[in-house]
Amino acid sequence: MYLPEYLFCNSNRILRRIPLFNSSESLDSIVKGVVSMKTPIDRLAILLLIVGGLNWLAIGLFGYDFVAGIFGGVEAIGSRIVYSLVGIAGIYSISLLFREAPATE
């Protein structure tokens, strides 16, 4: 993949060379990006998605709903809160797919 080192700008009829990144950074460090969770909210959202995923796995394989079993049924307020939190975490986690992470070595 080719990334230009400079951007050429033609302003006031003078061709200027503008660096696209800091001279102390290498081009490899810009290309290699590592996606990382940044905030505690990101970690909580991932944790809730794991809980929801494991619950759905138990429902699919064994026909048992752990959340409903813990909180006293599907219609119990505790179960509904957990289901809602997992759903909100899923919606929030969509933003994790589109975040730009700083490049690290």
Protein Blocks (a to p, Z undefined) as FASTA:
>chain_A
ZZdfbdcddehhiacdddfbdfkbcfklmmmccdddfbfklmmmmmmmmmmmmmmmmmmm
nopafklmmnopaklmklmmmmmmmmmmmmmmmmmmmpccdddZZ
